[in-house]
Amino acid sequence: MGNYAVAEPQVVSLLSMSTRPFPVRRIYCVGFNYKDHLTEMGTTPTEKPVFFMKPPEAIVQNGDPMPYPPGTSDLQHEVELVVAMNIGGKNIPPDKVNDMIFGYAVGLDMTRRDLQRDAKAKGQPWEMAKAFDHSAPCSSISPEMYTGVVAKGKITCKVNGQLRQNADLSDMIWGVPELISYLSELVEIFPGDLIFTGTPAGVGPVVKGDHIEAEIAGLEPLIIDIA
């Protein structure tokens, strides 16, 4: 326990192609970053990116089961490109962002959709719909030195072998440089931060026993089962 009143929390990390794991500091997520997803959710475009957060402890490692969460009967999948930051800062110009990226991964922004719908209808925060335990399954990180800048490529999600989400990263309303630059105007970004960059259309419910395969071209696939 050291000098703390209670046992300090363990560092959450993700594997990467390097010999050392990547420590996760904060998880920032972007809402409504694909036009077709805006349409299916009945939402109008926003002038600026919409951000929310998940705790690092929400990470589910690739291949591990994700427990079906309490308090919902409508758990839904949202496949996303995840950006892992190597360098941080404030007010980062868009043309400097790519030089600060450690690598990329495939993530799932798991959502208790019924809780989100209820919160939106009442004008309340989304936190319990998004930031619950085990809500951020994520693949290992592919370092940028191997992938190069990831700005386009197919992004898909299959449930029990059925294709549900199928788009291209180039369909994002705000690309990675614009997202991270704007985020850095609101908070200071640090090494270890993850940014989930939004999901395309095709989100839908999953139940216990479902098998999810999330893929982005050139990155390690994310494969989890709902337990």
N, C-alpha and C positions, 0 to 999 in steps of 0.2 A: 504493500500500500504506500510505501514511501512516506511523504509528509502530508498526504491528502486525507481529508475527513472520510472519504470512501475510496474504494479501489478505482484508479483511473481507468477510463475506457481504452480498449485496445485500438491500435491503429488499423483502419480498414484499408485494404490494398487490393490492387488488381495485378494479375500477371501481365508481363509484356515479353517481347522477344529479347529484351536485355536480360542480364543475369540477376537483376534486382527488381523487386516488385515496385509498382507505382502506388504511392500513398494517396488516398483520397481525402482531400480537405473539405471541400464543399461540392454540392451538386446543384447546379443551376439548370432549369428547364425552360424551354420556350414553347409558348402556346400559339396555335393558329399560324403556322409558317408555311402551309401549303394551301393554295386556293381551293383545291378540290375537297380538302378536309374542312375548310371554312363552310363550304356549301353543304356538306353532309351534316354538319353540326348546327346549321341554321344560324350562323354567326356572320356578322358583317366585318369586312376588313378593318384592321386597326392602323392608325397612322404610324405607330411605333411598335417594336416588338413587346410582347407581354411575357414577363418572367415570373416564375415561381420556383420554389426550392424543395428538395428532398434531403433528409439527413444522410450522411455517409453510411450509416448502419442499414439503410434501405437496400444496399447492394446485395444482389444474389449472384454468386459466382457461376460462370458458365458450366452447365452440366448438373448443377445442384437443383433439387426440387424447390419450387416456390409454393409455400403453404397458401391455400385459399384463405383470404383475410376475413376476419369477422366484420359484421355490420353492413354487409352488402349481399345483394342477390344478382348483381350485374357487374362483375369484374371484366374489364376490357383490356385488350392489348393495343399498344401503340409503338410500332418500330421506329427507331430514330438513330441517326448518326450521332455518335458521342465524340466530343473533342476533349482531349486531355492536355492541360496547359503545363508547359515547361518553365515559362517565365511569366511574371505578372506585371501589374502596373495600373496606373490610373490614366484615363483619357488617352487610350491607345489609338493612334491613327489606323484606319483600316488597312493601309498598305504595310503596316508593321506586324499585323496579327499573325500571319503565316509563319513568321520567323520565331514566334513564341510558343508554337504548338509542339508538344512532345509526340503526340500520335493520335490515333483514331480507333474507335471501337464501335460495336453494334450494341445498342441498348433497347430496352423495353420500358416505356413509361406506363406501368400498369396503373389502371385507374378504376376507382369505385364509382362507376358512371352514375348510379342512382344517387349517391351522395353529392356528386358534382352538380347534377341537374337540380337537386333540391337547394343546394347552396346558391347557385346562379339565380334561381327563381326568387330567392329571398334576399339577394344582394349581399350574401355572406362570403367569407373567404373559402377557398377550395382546399385548405390544407389537409383535412381528413379524407378528402377524395384522392389526394395525390401523394402525400408524404407519410403514408403508413408503412409499417414494417414490411420488408421484403418487396417493396414496390419498384425497385430499380435493378432488375437483372441486367448484367453487362458481360460482354465477352472480354477476353484478354485484349490488351492494347497493342495495336500494330504501330510501331514507331514511325514517325514521318520520314526518317532517314531511309526507310525501306519502301514506303508507299508513295512518297512525294505528296504534294498538296492534293487533298481529296475534295473535289468540288462538283464532280459529276459521277454518275454510275448508278446502276440499278439498285433499288432498295425494295425488299420484299418481306412479307411475313406469311407463313403457312401455319395453319392449325390442323393437326391430324392429316397432313398432306394436302389440304385444300388451300389454294392460293387465295388470300384475302386482301393483302396490301401489295401493290405493284406500281412503282413510280420510279422517277430518277431524281437524284440529289439536286440536279440543276433546276428542278421545279420549285425549289424553296423560294419564298418571297424575299427573305433576307438571307444572303449567303453568310458563311462563317465569318469572314472579316467584318461585315457590317454588324452582325449580332454581337460579337465579342467587343468591338469598338464601342457600341452603344452601352453594353453592360458595364464596361469599364468607366463610363461616365456616371454610373449610379453607385457602384461599389468598386473597391480595389480588388483586382484579380491577383491570385497568388499561385505559385507552382503547386500542383496537386489538385487544382480545381477541375471539375468535369462540367461540360456544357452539353446537355441533351438538346438537339437543335430542331425539334418538332417532328410531327408525323404526317404522312400523306393519308389520303382517304382509304377507307376499307376497314376502319377499326370495328371491333365487334366483341361479343361476349365469349368468355372461356369458362369451363367448369372443371371440377376435380377430375383428374385423369387425362386431360387434354395435353397434347404434345405440340409445342411451339418451336418452329424453326424460323429465325430471323436472320436475314442475310443482306449484306451490302457488298457490291463488287470490290474485290481486292482485299477484303478484311476477313478475319476469322468469323465464321458463323456463330450465332448464339442459339443454343439449343437447351430448352428447359421443359420440364413437365410440371403441371399444376397438381399439387398434392393435397 
